[in-house]
Amino acid sequence: MVFLPIMKWTFAAEPDPQIVKHLEQVLHIPYKIARLLAQRGIETYEQARKFFSPTWDDIYDPFLMKDMDKAVQRIRQAIYRKEKILIYGDYDVDGTTAVALLYSFLKERYPHLEFYIPDRNKEGYGISFRGVEYAVDNGFTLMIALDCGIKAVEQIRLAKEHGLDIIIGDHHTPGEVLPEAFAILNPKQKDDEYPYKELSGAGIAFKIVQALNQTEGRTIDKIIPYLDLLAVSIAADIVPITDENRTLMYFGLQQLNISPRPGLKVLMRSMKKKEWTVSDLVFVLAPRINSAGRMEHGKLAVKLLIETNERKAEELGRLIENNNRERRETDQNMTEEALRKIEKHINPDNYTTVVYDETWHKGVVGIVASRLIERYYRPTIVMTYSEKDNLWVGSARSIKNFDLYAVLDAIDEHIHQFGGHKFAAGLSVRPEKLEDFVAAFENKVREVLPGGLPEPEIIIDDELDLIDITPKFFRLLKRFAPFGPGNMKPVFMTRDLRDTGFARRVGRDQKHLKMNLIDGTTRAVYPAIAFGFGDLLPKIKTAGSFAAAYHIEENVWNNTVSLQLNIKDIRFDL
């Protein structure tokens, strides 16, 4: 079995010391905190103010987005004429939260409204022909497609022929040919001058709501209740938490922690936390919301997210939890089968992993692809067979700093259909082209990476002595949140560490390591948890000393809050 290579430790680029000194003086903060700010591109007092204390003034005018005025006029016209409006969205977290967000806003104002989520197994990703036919057959004259549609050229042509106007609200990379939609809201269009390009699908939905709210002459506080959904979307879709997304996430987490909608509140009860963070949204809420589309139907997630009655939300929440339990079991079984296939059939010198099985569950292939990257760290595709479509369908996942979308685009003659972005994609391949596709994917990745596959790496922000970790230091560190792409949680490194003799394996499967670490320089002691490092216990006990890369976090135990080190990697050669 091939295991994950040793992590490469890379120190973050050294910031300009004059900028660090300036921030230290004008903000009255420790040098190491000022250094972290400078590493994140913050150079002035005003930039630091915006970073630490976002305000609604930091949100951009939605009408800066191309076609927003057209979209808003068309929606208002449909409401005035009492037309039937269909809100259409993908079946993943971003799609279902986007649909729930816009649907909830419009439903308060207008009754002739429905939503539509395509069936993952019968229709696949994006705007489907079946979805267009449903809209036409049921008398809808306006469809608003969220988190999808930017590549649905043929489907939108069909809609246009039948008099169905479609507004696209998508954030995925546009192709060379754009659909002939009534309006396209996507800041990634080449001629779109919207200042921020990294909104999620639900982020686009929120900009529509913001624009409609402005048109009604209402203040921004009227749409704050929708930010809980937007926060979940931003976290789940792994978009950068920078600029406007940072501000939206900042206020979204406040809304989520203070007054979440009933559907989210039900799911949040599964984890007793005083304060929810981006990480909690990614690893607790998002998988549960996703499980509906993976195991049953994405419309169940939307029903939960738009439900205002707490008792009904409880009933829907139980169904979602059942879906999630089934998803976890299926995920584990498929991952084990995939690992056996790789060990038996795939050359360990490959630059890629492509595994497929006609019995695998379509709803879990993306999760399994991510699991395989944790083990093999190379671009990965997991596929299953759709008998109805006579296609191999699946999900692709990327590694750091590798543009997966560009590779798939370069070999698109072997692909029936694909869509996504540089980190993840969905695709389908005709059976007679499968072997050629696998070979082309391997060859193209080798061509793009002539120096070989990059090592997985940890970016270390700074080196600390344990005595540097004070309550004041951590209070300032917490203000760097919300964390995510573009503003990752700081990673620190300390050398010359030893365990005090406390080290032991913990967890149901004894895979984790609990330690009390002493710093050989200052003799300060801190508790530490190292998830997945249980096998290192003998070496920890016998090694003279070691270095550790870690996050600093709060640990809550028996209502007592203390600081601990969350170990990300251990090195015995530093």
LINHUVEN-V584906 format. One record per backbone hydrogen bond with DSSP energy under -1.0 kcal/mol. NH is the residue of the N-H (numbers start at 1). CO is the residue of the C=O. If there is no record, write none. Layout:
nh->(NH,NH)
co->(CO,CO)
This chain:
nh->(8,10,12,20,21,22,23,24,25,26,27,29,34,35,36,37,38,39,41,42,48,49,50,51,52,53,58,59,64,65,68,71,72,73,74,75,76,77,78,79,80,81,83,85,86,87,88,89,96,97,98,99,100,101,102,103,104,105,106,107,108,109,110,113,114,116,123,124,132,133,134,135,136,137,138,139,140,141,142,143,144,145,146,147,152,153,156,157,158,159,160,161,162,163,164,165,167,168,169,170,181,182,183,185,189,192,204,205,206,207,208,209,210,211,212,213,214,215,216,217,218,222,223,226,227,230,231,232,233,234,235,236,237,238,239,241,242,245,246,247,248,249,250,251,252,253,254,255,256,257,258,259,265,266,267,268,269,270,271,273,281,282,283,284,285,286,289,290,291,294,295,296,300,302,303,304,305,306,313,314,315,316,317,318,319,320,321,322,323,324,325,326,327,328,329,330,331,332,333,334,335,336,337,338,339,340,341,342,343,344,345,346,350,353,355,357,360,364,368,369,370,371,372,373,374,376,377,380,381,382,383,384,386,390,391,392,393,394,395,396,397,398,402,404,404,407,408,409,410,412,414,415,416,417,419,421,425,426,427,428,429,433,434,437,438,439,440,441,442,443,444,445,446,447,448,449,452,458,460,461,462,464,468,469,470,474,475,476,477,478,480,481,484,487,492,493,494,497,498,500,504,506,510,512,513,514,515,517,518,519,520,523,526,528,529,530,533,534,536,537,540,541,542,543,546,547,548,549,550,551,553,555,557,560,562,564,565,566,567,568,569,571)
co->(456,458,460,16,17,18,19,20,21,22,23,24,30,31,32,33,34,35,38,37,44,45,46,47,48,49,55,56,61,62,65,67,68,69,70,71,72,73,74,75,76,77,78,112,142,114,144,116,92,93,94,95,96,97,98,99,100,101,102,103,104,106,106,111,85,87,119,119,128,129,130,131,132,133,134,136,135,84,84,165,86,167,88,169,149,151,152,153,154,155,156,157,158,160,159,141,143,183,145,185,179,166,166,168,186,189,200,201,202,203,204,205,206,207,208,209,210,211,212,214,213,219,220,223,224,226,227,228,229,230,231,232,233,235,234,485,240,242,242,243,244,245,246,247,248,249,250,251,252,253,254,255,261,262,263,264,265,267,268,271,277,278,279,280,280,281,285,286,287,290,291,292,297,298,299,300,301,302,309,310,311,312,313,314,315,316,317,318,319,320,321,322,323,324,325,326,327,328,329,330,331,332,333,334,335,336,337,338,339,340,341,342,347,379,381,383,357,361,364,365,366,367,368,369,370,372,373,397,353,395,355,393,391,386,386,429,384,427,382,425,380,423,399,402,422,403,404,405,406,409,411,412,428,428,426,424,396,419,394,417,392,430,431,433,434,435,436,437,438,439,440,441,442,443,444,445,449,8,10,491,491,493,465,466,468,470,471,472,473,474,477,478,487,484,550,462,548,546,518,516,514,512,507,506,530,504,528,526,498,524,496,519,517,515,565,513,530,511,533,534,536,537,538,539,497,571,494,569,492,566,564,562,560,557,555,553,527,551,529,549,549,547)
